[in-house]
Amino acid sequence: MNQKRVLLPVLAALLAVVATASALAAATGLPRKRAFPKKAIKIAAKRHVNPKVTRRLRDATWRWQIVIGVRRTRSAAPLNSRRALVYWRRHVLHVRKLAAHPPHMQGWLCIHHFEGSWRDGSDPYWGGLQMDRVFMSSYAPRLLLRRGWANRWTPLEQMWVAERAHRSGRGYGPWPNTARYCGLL
């Protein structure tokens, strides 16, 4: 009860000060500041998105989708939008995670162990899985045109090309001796 008696005069004095200040501002012609602005403040301001970054993410996604044999994804959002940046960033992470684990990875690593270096460039077989020209042109024509012989491909790209041959029905047939050593045939 005592606190209410003390607060009441303090509140009255505060209201008097505010009323005097607003009257003074009106008399001097100064614009009154509003407690809340007319327009709502945008919390998340639009930031400029560089379309080159988004395009690089999209191209990396499409490149790995081609390598692993998955249909290319599409987005209707313009490349300079935040939505497109988030979309392609999410997809490139997903596709890289898929690409990092070919289905028969242990088999390909065992074959590589007996075949050669991933950078082996000796003719007529290239790469760690010793692919010849016909094999590369049959199962990786785009990769062959873009990057050259298999010795210039990453180990994952070489394994995915071998996986494409495996899926087509050839199995481990192109590596008959090595596949036997590994227990794959």
N, C-alpha and C positions, 0 to 999 in steps of 0.2 A: 504494500500500500504506500509506503514511504517512497519507493522508487518511482511510482506513477506520479507522485506530486513533484518530484524533481524533474522528470522527463517532460512533463507538460509545458513548463516555461521554456525549456530548451528547444522543444519542437516549435513553439510559437515564435521564438526568436529566429530560428532557422527559416521559417516561412516568411517572416518579415524581411530578412536579408535577401531572399530569392525574389520576392515581389519588388523590392527596391531596385535590385540589379536589372530586372526585366523592364521596369519602368524607365530606368536610366538609359538602357539600351534603346528603347523605343523613342525616347526624347532626343537622343543624339543621332539617331538615324542609322546606327550600326545594325547590320543584319543579325537576326537572332539565330543562334546555332540550335539546330534540332537535336533532340536526344537520339533519334533514329533517322537516318537519311531516307530520302524519298525512294531511291532505287536500292534494291537489295545488293549487297556486296557479293560478288562472285568469289566463293572461297577457293575454288580450283580454277585459276586463270588459265586460259588457253596458252600453251607454250608452242612455239614453232617446232615442228618436227621436220627434220631434214629427210627429204624423200630418198636421198642416196643411201642413208642408213637402212631405211625400210626395204629398199630395192636389194641391197646386199643380203639382208636376212632372207628375203623372198627367194633370191637366186640360190643361196646356200640350201634352203629347204628343198627347192625343186631339184637341185643337183643330187642331193642325197636320196630323194624320192626316186629319181631315175636310176641311180645306182642300185638301190635295194629292190626296185621293181614294183613300186607303189604308185598309184595314180597321183598326179600333181593336184595339190589343193588350190582353191581359188578364193579370192576375197574381193567383194565389191567395193570396199572402202578405198578411197583415194590414198596414194602412197604418202602424202604429206599429212595425213591425219593421225592422231594419237591412237585411234582404234586400230588402224592398220599396223602401226608399230607394235602394239601389244599382241595383236593376232599373229604376226609373223615371228615375233620373238618367242612366243609360246610354241608355235609349230616347229621352229628350227630346233628347239631343245628336245621336243618329242621325237623328231626324226633322227637327230644325232644319237639319242638314247637307243632307238631301234637299230640304227646302223652299227652301233658299237658291239652288238651281239648277234652275229650271223647264226642261223640255226645249227649248222654243223661245224662250229668254230674249232672245236677240239680236233675233229678230223682234218680240217684244213691246216691247222698248226702242225699236226703230226706229219702230213704229207710235205709241208714246207721243210720240216726238220731233215727229211731225206733228200729233198730236191735241190734247193739252192738258196742263195741270198735273195731277199726281197728286191734288191737292186741289181740282180744278175742280168746283164745286158748282152750275153753272148748269143750269137745266131745259131741255130734256128729257134731256140726257146728263151723266153724272157720272164723275168720276175721270180718270185719265191715259189710259185706253183708251176713254173716252167710251161708257160702257154705259148703255143705257136701262132703264126699269123692267121691261119684259118679259124682257130679257136677264138682268138680275140675279135676278129671281124664278124664272127657269127654271134657271139654273146655280149659284146661290148662295142658296137660300132661307134656310138657317140663318144664314148670314153677314148677310143682309139684315135678318132679324129681330133678331139680336143687336147689330149695329153700325150699322145704318142704310144710307144710300146709299153708293155706291162711293167717294165723295170722303172718307169717314171710314175707309176700309180702308187697310192698308199697301200699298205698291207690290207686294210679293210676293203678297199676297192677291189683288190685282187681276189679276196675271199668271196665278195659278193658276186663277182663275175663267175667264179667257180660254182657258187651256189645257184646261179641262174642256169648253168649247164646241168647241175644236179637235178634241179626242178624240171628241166625239159625232158628228163627220162634217161639221160646218160649216166647218172649216178656218179660213181667214182671210176668209171670206165676209162677216161683219159689218163688216169694214173694207175695202171694195172699193177705193176710191181710194188710201188710205194704203198698203194692202198692195201695190198696183202701184208706188207711188213707191219702196217698199223692195225691190221685186223678189221679193216673196213669192208673187205670182199670175202 
